[in-house]
Structure formats: structure tokens, C-alpha cells
């Protein structure tokens, strides 16, 4: 059966690739794999265009490095905002799922908790409008053209992304929080040095929280740590 990707998603994909040329695409995808084919998914071309060609109306963007470098979060938040502003591709049938949250026209594009089996930590899923004028809209998404990457800027309060080898007050803050979270485990020195013990504790926390367990404290992990 003939099928193709919705035009608006090709535009979005090209903008994302232009903005983050070296990004990890391991969890990228659009056409349904066998697991998708057995159920109703926008990754399957069940909507037919005016020529009878099946249209895939969903795209998955890899979040990068276990889900915590911020690209997926950045795309999700950006698309959600465009939904609120009435981007033509984001009409009836569209939604965004990212990091256990879903936004759609039904909720006025505000985030709600997503309780599906896949938490969408490793990729951001975007479904677009059911109508051809929507899914084939060629209007830009405003993501290309450079500008700062999503790394440190998307962490709460402008905190840096930290990992093994990092030093400074943000590391000490994480060490204090982790000590408070896990009082029965060996206390971490709150010395602001991100060494092996702190790395192991961050990985432990990420595994228990269902985050990508990469030992990197980026947007998702910061949000989790600060939110309790
Ligand atoms: Zn998907």
C-alpha cells in the first residue's frame, strides 16, 4: 500500500535536523513498526489523502542521550505553544506526548499527565491534524535558523546540566537533595564535586523515577529532583 509522511511533519523534521545537526536519531521514527501495525496508531497510514495515498500523521523525535539533553522536551514545549497559537497542523486529532505528559486541543494545549504504558521519556511523539489542509500545511514551525540550543537554558532556574566531572554549587544542591531523598543510603559528601558516588546515586534515582538512567542531571532530572 502506498503511504507517505504528512507534509507538515516533513517540514518540522527538516527544521529540527537543521537546528540540531548532530542530534541522536536512534528513537526517531514515523512509519509504524509491527508493534504499531497491530493497533490504531497515527504511525499507521490509516488516513487517506485526496489521491487515496495513506498518510502517516505522527513523528517521534529522539530526546537524546537517554532522554535528558532537552531536545525532545524543547520540541514538545515548542509545538505545544504553537498549538495554543493555532498552528494549522495542530487542529482536531493532534497531540504531543513527552515525558509522561500529553497536550492536545481538548485540554487547550496545557499539559496533562500521560498514563500510557510508554512514558515517552526517550522520544517526543507528535500527531497532527486529521484534515489534509492541516496535516499537509507547509507553514514553518519556527525551529530552524539557529539560536541557542536547549541544553542549560531549559533547566529550571537556569541551572546547568551537570554530570560526572562537574563541580560547583549546582552539584552540591543535587547532593543535598539526594541525601534528603535517600536517608538510609550512605551520605554523599555535599562538596560540589560530581564524582563516582554522586554519579551512582543519580543513576539510582533516575532508575527509580523511570528516567533515562544516564547519570546526567539535565532538564528532566532537575525537574524531578526539585519537584519531589
Ligand atoms: Zn510515536
Boltz pocket constraint, residues with backbone or C-beta under 6 A from the ligand:
constraints:
  - pocket:
      binder: B
      contacts: [[A, 43], [A, 58], [A, 59], [A, 60], [A, 124], [A, 125], [A, 126]]
      max_distance: 6.0
